[in-house]
């Protein structure tokens, strides 16, 4: 049976132990539909970035259940989780983390070369097609360091898309961008959700960004408001 939900979180509880024991997530449960564009908001310290790292499977030190595309992720090894992430989840951070001495094209191809699912030619074709969608095809052979901040963030999105993940997660993906580039990134996410059916989950403090997404989950002191 085809799962309606891209992601299901059930009673997620998370503690920090340094410097003192502190409960940061207090039993969060929600579902995200396939092709939904969801914003996670809340004041600094509300737990939204912590929650994103749990949802992304990068942080495994929590209680509760997480299911992505119908697969339960409790009890998988770090290697199994890394392989799952590489296939199912694309990441866009506030900082683009591109390799400055590599070309735009090489940066975009890297996660797919690592996954080894397709030939180099197929990966290159996919990278070019995503760069084209993002208006960067003509920049493909430039060094990543030679691009503007807004262009670099679009390259980071292309890199996140190269393995055709079902979910794209963003941690303040527009945090370093001006309003014009923020709108560009928002429009890209909207297009991915509507036209490709990809699920977008983005932590943001940008009120316009959150308001224009399909749904907002606001966190306050580790709970859903």
C-alpha positions in Angstrom: 0.0 0.0 0.0 1.2 3.5 -0.9 1.9 5.6 2.2 0.1 8.9 2.3 2.6 10.2 4.8 6.2 11.1 4.0 7.0 11.3 7.7 5.4 10.3 11.0 6.8 11.4 14.3 5.3 9.8 17.5 5.9 11.1 20.9 9.5 12.4 20.2 11.3 13.2 23.5 14.8 14.5 23.6 17.1 15.5 26.4 20.4 17.4 26.5 22.7 16.4 29.3 25.3 19.2 29.1 25.9 21.3 31.1 22.8 20.1 33.0 19.9 17.7 32.1 17.4 19.6 30.1 14.4 18.3 28.2 14.3 20.0 24.9 11.6 18.1 23.1 8.5 17.1 25.1 6.6 14.4 23.4 6.0 15.7 19.9 3.7 13.9 17.5 2.7 14.9 14.0 2.5 13.7 10.4 3.7 15.3 7.2 1.9 14.4 3.9 3.7 13.6 0.7 4.2 16.7 -1.3 3.5 19.0 1.7 5.6 22.2 2.3 5.9 22.5 6.0 7.6 25.2 8.0 8.9 24.7 11.6 9.0 27.9 13.5 9.5 29.1 17.0 11.7 31.4 19.1 15.4 30.7 19.5 15.7 27.7 21.9 12.2 26.4 21.2 13.7 23.1 19.9 13.0 23.5 16.2 16.5 22.8 14.9 16.9 20.0 17.4 13.6 18.5 16.1 14.8 18.8 12.5 18.0 16.9 13.3 16.0 14.1 14.9 13.6 14.0 11.9 16.6 14.0 9.5 18.0 10.8 11.3 21.3 12.6 12.0 20.5 12.7 15.8 19.5 9.2 17.1 19.6 10.0 20.8 15.9 10.5 21.4 12.8 8.6 22.6 9.7 7.9 20.5 9.2 6.6 17.0 10.1 8.1 13.6 8.8 6.7 10.3 9.8 7.9 6.9 8.1 6.6 3.7 6.7 3.8 5.8 10.0 2.7 7.2 10.6 2.7 10.9 14.0 4.1 11.8 14.5 3.0 15.4 17.3 0.5 15.8 19.0 1.0 12.5 22.8 1.3 12.7 24.6 4.6 11.9 25.7 3.1 8.5 22.1 2.0 7.6 20.9 5.5 8.6 23.6 7.2 6.5 22.6 5.1 3.5 18.9 5.8 4.1 19.5 9.6 4.4 21.6 9.7 1.2 18.7 8.0 -0.7 15.6 9.6 0.9 16.6 13.0 2.3 18.2 16.1 0.7 19.6 18.8 3.0 19.9 22.5 2.6 21.6 24.4 5.5 21.9 28.1 6.3 25.5 27.9 5.1 25.8 26.2 1.7 28.9 24.0 2.6 30.0 23.9 -1.0 33.6 22.8 -1.7 35.1 26.1 -3.0 37.8 24.5 -5.1 35.4 22.3 -7.0 33.2 23.3 -9.9 29.5 23.9 -9.4 28.8 20.7 -11.4 31.2 18.6 -9.3 29.6 19.9 -6.1 26.2 18.9 -7.3 27.2 15.5 -8.4 29.1 14.5 -5.2 26.2 12.9 -3.2 25.1 10.8 -6.3 28.6 9.6 -7.0 28.8 8.5 -3.4 25.4 6.7 -3.7 26.7 4.8 -6.8 23.2 4.1 -8.1 23.7 5.6 -11.6 26.5 6.0 -14.1 28.5 9.1 -14.1 26.8 10.2 -17.4 23.4 9.8 -15.9 24.4 11.7 -12.7 25.9 14.5 -14.8 22.7 14.8 -16.9 20.6 15.0 -13.7 22.9 17.6 -12.2 22.6 19.7 -15.4 18.8 19.4 -15.5 18.5 20.6 -11.9 21.0 23.4 -12.4 18.9 24.4 -15.4 15.7 24.4 -13.4 17.5 26.7 -10.9 18.8 29.0 -13.6 22.4 28.1 -13.1 23.2 25.8 -16.1 25.5 28.4 -17.5 27.5 28.5 -14.3 28.1 24.7 -14.1 31.8 24.7 -14.9 32.7 27.7 -12.7 34.3 27.3 -9.4 31.7 27.4 -6.6 33.7 30.1 -4.8 33.2 32.5 -7.8 29.4 32.6 -7.4 27.3 35.1 -5.4 25.7 34.0 -2.1 22.2 33.5 -3.6 23.7 31.4 -6.5 25.7 29.3 -4.0 22.5 28.5 -2.0 20.8 27.5 -5.3 23.8 25.2 -6.0 23.3 23.7 -2.5 19.6 23.0 -3.4 20.7 21.3 -6.7 23.1 19.2 -4.7 20.3 18.3 -2.3 18.1 17.2 -5.2 20.6 15.1 -7.1 19.6 11.7 -5.6 15.9 12.6 -6.1 15.1 12.5 -2.3 11.5 12.2 -1.3 12.0 14.8 1.4 14.1 18.0 1.3 14.9 19.4 4.8 16.1 22.9 5.3 17.7 24.5 8.4 17.2 28.2 8.0 17.8 27.8 4.2 17.2 31.5 3.6 18.9 32.7 6.8 21.9 34.3 5.0 19.9 35.6 2.0 18.4 39.0 1.1 14.7 39.2 0.5 15.0 38.8 -3.3 17.0 35.5 -3.0 14.8 34.4 -0.1 11.8 34.6 -2.5 13.8 32.7 -5.2 14.5 29.8 -2.7 10.9 29.8 -1.5 9.6 29.6 -5.1 12.0 26.7 -5.8 10.7 24.8 -2.7 7.1 25.5 -3.7 7.8 24.2 -7.2 9.5 21.0 -5.9 6.4 20.3 -3.7 3.8 21.0 -6.4 5.4 19.7 -9.5 7.7 16.9 -8.2 5.7 15.9 -5.2 8.7 16.3 -3.0 8.0 17.0 0.7 9.7 20.1 2.1 10.4 20.5 5.9 12.1 23.8 6.6 13.1 25.4 9.9 12.7 29.2 9.4 12.4 32.4 11.4 11.2 34.3 8.3 7.5 35.0 8.9 6.6 35.5 5.2 8.3 32.2 4.3 6.4 30.3 7.0 3.1 32.0 6.2 3.3 31.1 2.5 4.1 27.5 3.1 1.3 24.9 3.2 1.4 24.5 7.0 3.4 25.8 9.9 4.2 23.9 13.1 5.2 26.3 15.8 7.3 25.1 18.7 7.4 26.7 22.1 9.5 25.2 24.9 9.7 21.9 23.2 6.0 21.5 22.5 3.8 22.2 19.5 1.9 25.4 20.2 
